Amino acid sequence: MRIEPNQQDVTNPFLPKNLFALFFQPKKFFALSVNYPQWSIVFSGYLLGVFTAMDRIDQKLMNLEISGKNNELMSRIAESWSAYWLSVLLIGVICGAIAWMVYGWWYSIRLRWSGAKNVDKVLARKVMVLQNLVYAIPVIVTTMVQTLFYPTYLAAYNAASITISGIFLISLFLSCWVSYRGVTTLFSLNRAAIFWFLILPIGCFILVSGLFISLSLAAL
């Protein structure tokens, strides 16, 4: 059921209580207000870009591991924390801008296919970047902690445990739930939203995760 948020209040998503609500009480969070400090949305989009850059590096490392090939640039990035962080922080700017346009467009399309009329594309993009914080922040924070305990990113990548992988997967699934609660709170949708914002994303995550696991086992 759509809730009419307060149009006057401004919600800072990075305040601890609001960040907690975003992760674990998404309906309450999105019902607070649709007004957010501009910097918080820009920063959220940037964090999404940084996460995307980190994910691309992981995919490249996995492809190299499976193929047995070497890549000088990737070796430099993976074998130096300073090179790694410089790469993801710089590439994150470009990835964030692309995500804002492309992911935001796809988010608006799914809203229309879920019955939303006259979709506010800016609001859709805001919800999109905010729900992505649910998995971007755990990944970024975990990698920052790994920087303290491993000599290189490659060492951290090779030492990744089932526990860390589980945290990442839980964060991904949780972000789907946050996304669904966000759109159903702010937009008038029909039951198709369950498919477009829950079943389809979760199904894609499971499919991709299964593919990566199969490729990793095949490389052993």
C-alpha positions in Angstrom: 0.0 0.0 0.0 1.3 3.4 -1.0 2.1 5.8 1.8 2.2 9.6 1.4 5.6 10.6 2.8 6.2 13.9 4.5 6.9 16.5 1.8 8.6 19.0 4.1 11.1 17.1 6.2 14.5 16.3 4.8 15.9 12.8 5.6 19.7 12.3 5.8 20.1 8.6 4.9 23.6 8.5 6.5 22.4 9.3 10.0 22.9 6.1 12.0 19.2 5.7 12.9 18.1 6.4 9.3 20.7 4.0 7.9 19.5 1.3 10.3 15.9 1.9 9.2 17.0 1.7 5.5 18.5 -1.7 6.1 16.0 -3.2 8.5 12.9 -1.1 8.5 12.7 0.1 4.8 9.0 0.9 4.9 9.5 3.2 7.9 12.6 4.8 6.2 10.9 5.5 2.9 7.7 6.8 4.6 9.8 9.5 6.4 10.3 11.7 3.4 11.2 11.8 -0.3 13.5 14.8 0.3 17.1 13.9 0.8 20.2 16.2 0.9 21.6 16.4 -2.6 25.0 15.4 -1.5 23.6 12.2 0.1 22.1 11.0 -3.2 25.3 11.9 -5.1 27.4 10.1 -2.5 25.1 7.1 -2.6 25.4 6.9 -6.4 29.2 7.2 -6.0 29.3 4.3 -3.5 27.3 2.3 -6.0 29.9 3.1 -8.6 32.8 2.1 -6.3 31.0 -1.2 -5.6 30.5 -1.8 -9.3 34.2 -1.1 -9.9 35.2 -3.6 -7.2 32.8 -6.1 -8.6 34.4 -5.7 -12.1 37.9 -6.3 -10.7 36.6 -9.5 -8.9 35.1 -10.7 -12.2 38.4 -10.0 -14.1 40.4 -11.9 -11.4 38.0 -14.8 -11.6 38.2 -14.9 -15.5 42.0 -14.8 -15.3 42.1 -17.5 -12.7 39.8 -19.7 -14.9 41.7 -19.1 -18.1 45.1 -19.2 -16.6 46.2 -16.1 -18.4 48.1 -13.1 -17.0 47.1 -9.4 -17.2 49.8 -6.9 -16.2 47.4 -4.1 -15.3 45.2 -6.4 -13.1 48.3 -7.8 -11.5 49.4 -4.3 -10.5 46.0 -3.5 -9.1 45.6 -6.8 -7.2 49.1 -6.7 -5.8 49.0 -3.2 -4.3 46.3 -1.8 -1.9 47.1 1.7 -3.0 46.7 0.8 -6.7 43.5 -1.1 -5.9 41.9 1.7 -3.9 43.0 4.4 -6.4 41.5 2.4 -9.2 38.1 1.7 -7.6 37.8 5.3 -6.3 38.5 6.8 -9.7 36.6 4.3 -11.8 33.7 4.6 -9.3 33.0 8.1 -10.5 32.4 6.8 -14.1 30.5 3.7 -12.9 28.3 5.7 -10.6 27.3 8.1 -13.4 26.5 5.1 -15.7 24.6 3.3 -13.0 22.5 6.5 -12.3 21.5 6.6 -15.9 21.2 2.9 -16.9 20.1 1.3 -13.6 17.8 4.3 -13.0 16.2 3.8 -16.5 15.7 0.1 -15.9 14.2 0.8 -12.4 11.7 3.2 -14.0 10.8 0.6 -16.6 10.1 -2.0 -13.9 7.9 0.5 -12.1 5.8 1.1 -15.2 5.5 -2.7 -15.8 4.4 -2.9 -12.1 1.5 -0.6 -12.7 3.0 2.8 -11.8 1.5 5.8 -13.6 3.5 8.9 -14.5 6.7 7.6 -12.8 8.8 10.3 -11.2 12.1 9.2 -12.7 14.2 11.3 -10.3 12.5 9.7 -7.3 12.9 6.2 -8.9 16.6 6.9 -9.2 16.8 8.0 -5.6 15.2 4.8 -4.4 17.5 2.8 -6.7 20.7 4.3 -5.3 19.5 4.1 -1.7 18.5 0.4 -1.9 21.9 -0.3 -3.4 23.6 1.0 -0.3 22.3 -2.2 1.5 24.9 -4.3 -0.3 27.5 -1.6 -1.4 28.2 -0.5 2.1 28.9 -4.1 3.6 31.2 -4.9 0.7 33.2 -1.6 0.9 33.5 -1.7 4.7 34.6 -5.4 4.6 37.2 -4.6 2.0 38.5 -1.6 4.1 38.9 -4.0 7.1 40.7 -6.5 4.9 43.1 -3.8 4.0 44.3 -3.9 7.6 44.9 -7.7 7.7 46.1 -8.7 4.2 49.2 -7.4 2.4 47.5 -7.1 -1.0 44.0 -7.3 -2.4 44.9 -10.5 -4.2 45.7 -12.1 -0.8 42.3 -11.0 0.6 40.6 -12.2 -2.6 42.2 -15.6 -2.3 41.4 -15.9 1.4 37.8 -15.0 1.1 35.8 -17.2 3.5 32.4 -18.8 3.3 31.4 -16.4 6.1 32.3 -13.3 4.0 30.6 -14.7 0.9 27.5 -15.4 3.0 27.4 -11.8 4.3 27.6 -10.5 0.7 24.8 -12.8 -0.5 22.6 -11.9 2.5 23.2 -8.2 1.7 22.2 -8.8 -1.9 19.0 -10.5 -1.0 18.2 -7.9 1.7 18.7 -5.2 -0.9 16.0 -6.8 -3.0 13.6 -6.7 -0.1 14.5 -3.1 0.7 13.9 -2.2 -3.0 10.5 -3.9 -3.0 9.4 -2.2 0.3 10.7 1.1 -1.1 8.8 1.1 -4.3 5.6 -0.3 -2.8 5.7 2.5 -0.2 6.3 5.3 -2.6 4.4 4.2 -5.7 1.0 2.7 -6.4 1.8 -0.7 -7.9 0.0 -3.9 -8.7 1.1 -7.5 -7.8 3.5 -7.6 -10.7 5.9 -5.7 -8.4 6.5 -8.9 -6.6 8.0 -10.4 -9.7 9.9 -7.3 -11.0 11.4 -6.3 -7.7 11.7 -9.6 -5.7 11.5 -12.8 -7.8 13.5 -11.6 -10.8 16.4 -9.9 -9.0 16.8 -12.7 -6.5 16.6 -15.3 -9.3 19.3 -13.4 -11.2 21.5 -13.3 -8.1 21.1 -17.0 -7.5 21.8 -17.8 -11.2 24.9 -15.7 -11.4 26.2 -17.0 -8.0 25.6 -20.6 -9.2 27.5 -19.8 -12.4 30.5 -18.3 -10.6 30.6 -21.3 -8.2 30.5 -23.8 -11.1 33.3 -21.9 -12.9 35.4 -21.8 -9.8 35.0 -25.5 -9.2 35.8 -26.2 -12.8 39.0 -24.3 -12.4 40.2 -26.4 -9.5 
